[in-house]
Amino acid sequence: QAEEELKAAWSQQLQEMGHRELLLRSDLQRAGEQLESFKSQVMQACSPSAAGSTGQSVPEQQVIEKVRQISDENQQSQEREKSLQEELSSRLAKEREVSANIEVLKNSLQELQ
């Protein structure tokens, strides 16, 4: 009887393991589909013409390179913006200085008259 109970328990464990395997395979397939969808969405957002519009899988390396390219472009834009802000601040300071000098000159001319 103990042998029969062991066989039944073992059979039940095998069934449970088989069920878990099916669930894991299903989850893995769903995750793969989600990854492909995400990669296509990233490529569509990054470069509409390069997105998997043909329905083909987008290579991960292509997605990574596109994200890096966008990140680099963003960094360059931020650096350019900072440079332009500094240039603008410098020009505004010079303009204030010139305006102050013009005001001093006007006052000097008025005094001379």
C-alpha positions as CSV (number, residue, x, y, z in Angstrom):
1,Q,0.0,0.0,0.0
2,A,2.9,2.4,0.8
3,E,4.3,1.7,-2.6
4,E,0.9,2.6,-4.2
5,E,0.8,5.8,-2.2
6,L,4.3,6.7,-3.3
7,K,3.4,6.0,-7.0
8,A,0.3,8.1,-6.7
9,A,2.2,11.0,-5.0
10,W,5.0,10.7,-7.6
11,S,2.4,10.7,-10.4
12,Q,0.7,13.8,-9.0
13,Q,4.1,15.6,-8.7
14,L,4.8,14.7,-12.3
15,Q,1.5,16.1,-13.4
16,E,2.1,19.3,-11.4
17,M,5.5,19.7,-12.9
18,G,4.1,19.2,-16.4
19,H,1.4,21.8,-15.7
20,R,4.1,24.2,-14.3
21,E,6.2,23.6,-17.4
22,L,3.2,24.5,-19.7
23,L,2.6,27.6,-17.7
24,L,6.3,28.6,-17.9
25,R,6.4,28.0,-21.6
26,S,3.3,30.1,-22.0
27,D,4.7,32.9,-19.9
28,L,8.0,32.7,-21.9
29,Q,6.2,32.9,-25.2
30,R,4.1,35.9,-24.0
31,A,7.3,37.6,-22.7
32,G,8.9,37.1,-26.1
33,E,5.9,38.6,-27.8
34,Q,5.9,41.6,-25.5
35,L,9.7,42.1,-26.1
36,E,9.2,42.1,-29.8
37,S,6.3,44.5,-29.5
38,F,8.3,46.8,-27.2
39,K,11.3,46.7,-29.6
40,S,9.0,47.6,-32.5
41,Q,7.5,50.5,-30.5
42,V,10.9,51.8,-29.6
43,M,12.0,51.7,-33.2
44,Q,8.7,53.3,-34.3
45,A,9.3,56.1,-31.8
46,C,12.9,56.5,-32.7
47,S,12.7,56.1,-36.5
48,P,9.2,55.6,-38.0
49,S,10.7,54.5,-41.3
50,A,13.0,51.9,-39.7
51,A,10.3,50.4,-37.5
52,G,9.3,46.8,-38.1
53,S,6.5,47.9,-40.5
54,T,7.3,44.8,-42.6
55,G,6.3,42.7,-39.6
56,Q,9.9,41.4,-39.2
57,S,11.6,41.1,-35.9
58,V,13.7,44.1,-35.0
59,P,17.2,43.0,-33.8
60,E,18.0,44.0,-30.2
61,Q,21.3,45.5,-31.3
62,Q,19.5,47.8,-33.7
63,V,17.2,49.0,-30.9
64,I,20.2,49.4,-28.5
65,E,22.1,51.4,-31.1
66,K,19.1,53.6,-31.9
67,V,18.6,54.3,-28.2
68,R,22.3,55.2,-27.8
69,Q,22.1,57.5,-30.8
70,I,19.1,59.3,-29.4
71,S,20.8,59.5,-26.0
72,D,24.0,61.0,-27.6
73,E,21.9,63.4,-29.6
74,N,20.1,64.5,-26.4
75,Q,23.4,65.0,-24.6
76,Q,24.8,67.1,-27.5
77,S,21.6,69.2,-27.5
78,Q,21.9,69.8,-23.8
79,E,25.5,70.8,-24.2
80,R,24.6,73.1,-27.1
81,E,21.8,74.6,-25.1
82,K,24.1,75.3,-22.2
83,S,26.6,76.9,-24.5
84,L,24.0,79.1,-26.1
85,Q,22.7,80.1,-22.6
86,E,26.2,81.1,-21.6
87,E,26.7,83.1,-24.8
88,L,23.3,84.8,-24.3
89,S,24.2,85.7,-20.7
90,S,27.6,87.1,-21.9
91,R,25.9,89.2,-24.6
92,L,23.3,90.5,-22.2
93,A,26.1,91.5,-19.8
94,K,27.9,93.3,-22.6
95,E,24.7,95.0,-23.7
96,R,24.1,96.2,-20.1
97,E,27.7,97.5,-20.0
98,V,27.3,99.3,-23.3
99,S,24.0,100.8,-22.2
100,A,25.6,102.1,-19.0
101,N,28.4,103.6,-20.9
102,I,26.0,105.3,-23.3
103,E,24.1,106.7,-20.3
104,V,27.4,108.0,-18.9
105,L,28.3,109.5,-22.2
106,K,24.9,111.2,-22.5
107,N,25.2,112.7,-19.1
108,S,28.7,113.9,-19.9
109,L,27.5,115.5,-23.1
110,Q,24.6,117.2,-21.3
111,E,27.0,118.6,-18.8
112,L,29.3,120.0,-21.5
113,Q,26.4,121.8,-23.1
